[in-house]
Amino acid sequence: MPKALCLTGMVIAIVVALLFLLDLIIKIPFQRANVLMDVVFVLCAATLGFISWTTFREQD
């Protein structure tokens, strides 16, 4: 079960990062409402992905 949660965290991180990177680059889906929000969400998604990846690697 912990491996499934780590994989879920990685998938969520990828989806959030793609969503806000697309908004930052081509103004879809939020019409670039706030650039700072886009950057912060991308950083948070990268952090979640990193934490999920390192935890996944520690599982036996």
Backbone as CSV, one residue per row, in Angstrom:
resi,resn,N_x,N_y,N_z,CA_x,CA_y,CA_z,C_x,C_y,C_z
1,MET,0.807,-1.209,0.000,0.000,0.000,0.000,0.852,1.276,0.000
2,PRO,1.969,1.341,0.749,2.758,2.574,0.709,3.319,2.881,-0.679
3,LYS,3.656,1.833,-1.461,4.154,2.082,-2.816,3.073,2.707,-3.685
4,ALA,1.845,2.256,-3.505,0.739,2.821,-4.281,0.531,4.294,-3.936
5,LEU,0.688,4.639,-2.676,0.538,6.040,-2.279,1.671,6.895,-2.833
6,CYS,2.868,6.352,-2.873,3.995,7.081,-3.471,3.770,7.307,-4.957
7,LEU,3.312,6.274,-5.650,3.028,6.415,-7.084,1.902,7.417,-7.326
8,THR,0.888,7.387,-6.469,-0.206,8.349,-6.589,0.299,9.770,-6.402
9,GLY,1.186,9.963,-5.431,1.778,11.283,-5.221,2.562,11.754,-6.426
10,MET,3.303,10.846,-7.060,4.061,11.216,-8.255,3.140,11.579,-9.412
11,VAL,2.067,10.826,-9.584,1.117,11.114,-10.668,0.439,12.463,-10.432
12,ILE,0.047,12.725,-9.204,-0.582,14.010,-8.886,0.398,15.157,-9.123
13,ALA,1.655,14.953,-8.749,2.668,15.990,-8.966,2.851,16.277,-10.450
14,ILE,2.854,15.239,-11.272,3.006,15.425,-12.719,1.810,16.168,-13.297
15,VAL,0.616,15.792,-12.878,-0.593,16.444,-13.399,-0.628,17.919,-13.011
16,VAL,-0.333,18.215,-11.755,-0.359,19.611,-11.298,0.724,20.423,-12.006
17,ALA,1.914,19.852,-12.140,2.998,20.566,-12.808,2.641,20.849,-14.271
18,LEU,2.101,19.858,-14.967,1.710,20.072,-16.366,0.617,21.121,-16.490
19,LEU,-0.358,21.065,-15.602,-1.470,22.005,-15.648,-0.984,23.445,-15.513
20,PHE,-0.132,23.689,-14.531,0.313,25.062,-14.296,1.435,25.489,-15.231
21,LEU,2.228,24.538,-15.740,3.197,24.903,-16.767,2.500,25.293,-18.066
22,LEU,1.448,24.556,-18.417,0.671,24.932,-19.610,0.061,26.317,-19.445
23,ASP,-0.432,26.612,-18.251,-1.002,27.934,-18.010,0.076,29.003,-18.115
24,LEU,1.257,28.706,-17.623,2.344,29.679,-17.663,2.837,29.905,-19.084
25,ILE,2.864,28.843,-19.887,3.443,28.942,-21.224,2.425,29.405,-22.271
26,ILE,1.247,28.746,-22.321,0.298,29.050,-23.408,-1.063,29.550,-22.930
27,LYS,-1.149,29.929,-21.678,-2.363,30.545,-21.107,-3.592,29.644,-21.144
28,ILE,-3.399,28.332,-21.074,-4.529,27.404,-20.997,-4.345,26.600,-19.730
29,PRO,-5.228,26.384,-18.845,-6.667,26.614,-18.834,-7.102,27.839,-18.036
30,PHE,-6.188,28.552,-17.385,-6.591,29.639,-16.489,-6.328,31.035,-17.041
31,GLN,-5.937,31.157,-18.280,-5.625,32.428,-18.935,-4.597,33.241,-18.141
32,ARG,-3.638,32.534,-17.538,-2.535,33.138,-16.787,-3.044,34.204,-15.821
33,ALA,-3.947,33.784,-14.931,-4.549,34.703,-13.975,-3.500,35.334,-13.063
34,ASN,-2.533,34.543,-12.622,-1.507,35.058,-11.727,-0.224,34.262,-11.965
35,VAL,0.808,34.925,-12.425,2.066,34.254,-12.759,2.723,33.704,-11.499
36,LEU,2.657,34.444,-10.405,3.245,33.983,-9.157,2.588,32.689,-8.686
37,MET,1.279,32.597,-8.822,0.567,31.374,-8.455,1.038,30.198,-9.307
38,ASP,1.218,30.415,-10.602,1.695,29.350,-11.480,3.072,28.855,-11.042
39,VAL,3.966,29.780,-10.770,5.324,29.411,-10.374,5.317,28.659,-9.047
40,VAL,4.552,29.144,-8.087,4.498,28.492,-6.772,3.917,27.087,-6.887
41,PHE,2.876,26.908,-7.670,2.288,25.580,-7.828,3.237,24.623,-8.545
42,VAL,3.994,25.110,-9.505,4.983,24.258,-10.175,6.065,23.846,-9.189
43,LEU,6.523,24.769,-8.367,7.528,24.432,-7.353,6.991,23.433,-6.331
44,CYS,5.748,23.616,-5.913,5.131,22.672,-4.973,4.970,21.293,-5.604
45,ALA,4.603,21.245,-6.865,4.472,19.963,-7.551,5.826,19.280,-7.685
46,ALA,6.869,20.055,-7.963,8.204,19.479,-8.045,8.646,18.929,-6.694
47,THR,8.326,19.639,-5.640,8.664,19.170,-4.290,7.912,17.893,-3.950
48,LEU,6.623,17.856,-4.265,5.838,16.648,-4.018,6.381,15.476,-4.819
49,GLY,6.729,15.716,-6.074,7.291,14.653,-6.892,8.609,14.141,-6.345
50,PHE,9.464,15.053,-5.893,10.750,14.648,-5.326,10.564,13.842,-4.044
51,ILE,9.692,14.305,-3.163,9.448,13.590,-1.912,8.837,12.223,-2.182
52,SER,7.910,12.149,-3.120,7.299,10.865,-3.464,8.331,9.910,-4.057
53,TRP,9.191,10.427,-4.921,10.214,9.589,-5.555,11.203,9.054,-4.527
54,THR,11.680,9.902,-3.637,12.650,9.436,-2.644,12.022,8.439,-1.674
55,THR,10.767,8.657,-1.312,10.080,7.704,-0.435,9.842,6.389,-1.158
56,PHE,9.496,6.447,-2.441,9.287,5.230,-3.228,10.566,4.403,-3.299
57,ARG,11.699,5.066,-3.466,12.976,4.363,-3.549,13.380,3.721,-2.218
58,GLU,12.910,4.272,-1.096,13.239,3.719,0.204,12.408,2.497,0.561
59,GLN,11.295,2.288,-0.161,10.446,1.137,0.122,11.172,-0.148,-0.252
60,ASP,10.929,-1.231,0.495,11.583,-2.509,0.172,10.711,-3.421,-0.626
